[in-house]
Amino acid sequence: MLKDTDRTYISNLPIGTFQVPLRPQDEAAVKAVDINNLPNGMVTGSNLIQFPATASPEVKASVALSLLAARRVASNDHVLKTPDQWIERHNTVLENLNWLVERGGTVQSQMQGLNVAVHKAIIPFLTAAFGGTAVGALILAALNNLQSMDQNSPWITLFDQQSRRFDVTEYMFTVVDVVGDQVHMKMASARFDASFGTTQVLFFKLSKQQAQFQSVSESLSAQASLLADLNADLKVKLANVTRSFIQSLPDIS
């Protein structure tokens, strides 16, 4: 049962009103995303998310709405000045939406190999962050297949634009697991400085000067039943931005 304090908190979330402008040819594809019947792979703002095949529609909606709410609040908090402050604000919202932040940290990471596009170079980092090649396979396959996709496709454009904040571009990736009533999220992000430019950082080739990046990892968990209690209110709160910020990953099977 949703508490009055939870309902008030959701109602007062400062999510802003900005929406991603869509090209006319993208309208049909974006409309097709149904928050009550989400796919196993999606992009939510600046976050690529993978669900297990066993995740219920309610769990998928809970995760997508929670992450969208957290991202919108952090992105509209003009007091924040650094990427770490952004992450802290993001996680505070998640904690107030019944998520437990179990552990996390930021480290300097070194890219291996030069003259490799960013989306290829971060795959070893994500493989390690997600615990092996079998975990996060959908996300890794999407990154592997980027070069054969249309670089101007709606989800790539959204993901790239929404990953820019302050003086960095920070790509976020989330793998969800469900064990009984427990929902577990592993989140990893790759943070690059502004020297990469302002468009399509994913396709930049690495040079010696650009080989380093910061990697951020987080582990979170929550009870599926507690998350589901928030869904109805989150859907109402985020109704005006859901269509713009949640899109399906393309079929990569």
N, C-alpha and C positions, 0 to 999 in steps of 0.2 A: 504494500500500500504506500503510495507516494505521500510523503510528509508535506505539510504546508510550507515548512522552511525550504524544502527542495523545490517546490513549485514556485515560490517567491524568488529563489536564487536564479532559476532558469528564466523566469519572466524578466528579470532585471539584467541579464547578461548583456554587456555592451558589444554587440556583434557588428555594428555598423550597417550601412545600407548598400555599400558598393557591390556591383555585380560585374562579372567578366563580360565584356561586349562579345557577342557571338556573331559570326558571319552567317548570312542567310542559309548557306549550304550546310551549316552545322546544326541548325535548329532541330531538325527531325531526330538526329542522333542523340542530342542532349535530352530532348523530351522523353526519349525511350527509357531513361533511367528511372526505375521505380524503387523508391526507398523501401517499400515493403517486399521487394523481390530482387535484391541486389545480387550481382554475379560474384564469383569467387575472387575476381580480381578487379580492382577499381582504383581510380585516382581521386583523392579527396583534397582539393586545393594543392598543397605542396607535399602530399603524402601518397605513395604507392602502397596499397594494402592488399594482402593475400589472406584469404580465409581457407580453412580446410573444407573438404566436400561435406563434412558432417555438420557444419555450422548452420544453425537454424536461421530463418529469415529475421527473427527477433534479435538474435545476437549480431547479425550483420548490420542491421539498422542501428543497434545500440552503439557499436563500435564506430560506424561511419558518422553518426550524429555527434557522439562525444568528441571525436577528433576534429570534426568541422567546427563545433562550438569552441573548443579550446584554441584552434588556429585563428578563428575570427576574433576572439577576445584579445589574444596576444597581439595580433596584427593591428588592432584598432586602439591599443594602449599606447598613447603618444608620450608617456613618461619613460618608456623603455628606450634604452640607448645602445644596448649591446645584444649580440645573438644569445649569450648566456642568460641575460635577463628575459629575453623572449621565451626561451625554453622553460625557465622557472615559472613565468606567468602561465604558459601553456599547461604545465603540469599541475599548477595550483587549481586551474579550472577542472582538470581531470579528477583531481582528488575530491573536489566538491561534487563531482558527478559519480561518486562511489568507487573510483579507481584507487588502488594502492600502488604508489610508486615504490618499487622494491629496491632497485639499485640503478646506478647509472654513472656516467662520467665522460669527460672529454680528454682526448689524447691527440698528440701529433702523429700523423700517419704519413708514410712515405710511399709514393707511387712507384711501382716497379715497371721499368721500361718507358721509353720515350716514343714520341710520334704515334701515340695510341690515344684514341678518343676517350674523353672522360667516362662515358657510359661503359666502356670496356674496362678501363683501368680500375674502376671501383668494384668490379665484380668479385675479385679475391677478398676484398675487405668485407663485403656483404656476406659472402659465403662463410667466412669465419664468424662474423657477428651473429649469423642465424644458426650456427652450430653444424654446418655441413651442407653439402650440395643438395641433399634431399629436402632441406628446410628452406623455404623461400624460393622454391623452384620456379613458380609462376613469375615472380618478380625478376629473377635472374634470366629467365627465358625472354621476358619482355625487353630487358636491357640488351641482351644478346641480339635480338631481332630488330632493334631500333633502326639500324642502317637501311633495312629493307622496307621500312615503313615511311609514310609521308611525314617529313619533318614538320609540316604545317598542320598535322592532324589536330583535332580539338584537344585531346588529352595531353599531347606533348606540349602544345602551346600553353595550356593551363598550368601544367606541372612546372614548366620553366618560368613563367611569369610569376607564379605565386611562391616560388622558391627564393625570390630576391628580397632581401631586407637588410637595412643598414648598409654596410659596406661588403656584404657577402652574398653568395648564393648558397643556400643550404637545401639539399635534396634529402627528403625523409622517406623511409621505407619501414613498413610494419608487417610483421607476420603474426597471425592470430592462431591460437590453438584453444580447443575447448575440451575440458576434461570434467565430465559430469556437469555440475552447476558452476564450475570455475572457468572463467575466460582469462587467458593469458595473452599478453601482447609483448613481443620483442620489437623494439623500435631502434633503428639505426639511421644515422644521417651523415652525409658527407658535406663538409662546409669548405667552400672555396672563397678566396678573396676576390675583390672587384677587378683584379688585373685580367680576368678572363673576358671581360667585356660585358655587354648588356643584353645580348640575345643568344639563345640556343647554346648555353654553356655545355650542355650534354654532348654536343658534337665537336667541341673544341679539341684540338690535338694538344697533347701535353708537351711542353718543352722542359728543359732542365730547370729553369727558374720557376716553373709551375708545378713541379713534381710533388710538393708537399701539400697536405690538406689536413684539416682537423676532422676527426671522427667522433661522433657523439652516440652513445648507446644508452638505452633505457629498458628496464623490464617492469611491466605493470600487470596487475591482476584485479579481478573483480568477480562478484557473484552475478551470474547471468540474470537471475531473478530480480536483483536490485537494479541492474541496468535497465531491464525491460520496463520497470515501473516508471522510468523517466522518458520512455520513447514518445508517448503521446504529447507531452509538453514540449519536448525538444523539436518534434516535427512542426508544431505550431510556431515555436520561436524561430526556427530556421527555414520556414516555408519559402520566404522570399529569396533565399540564397542557395537552397539545396539544388535547384535545377542548374544553376550556373557552376557550382563548385564540385559536384559529384558526377563523375563520368565513368563509364565502363572501360576497362582495358580491352584492347582488341583480342579476338580469339587467336591464340598462338598455338593451338593443338596441332 
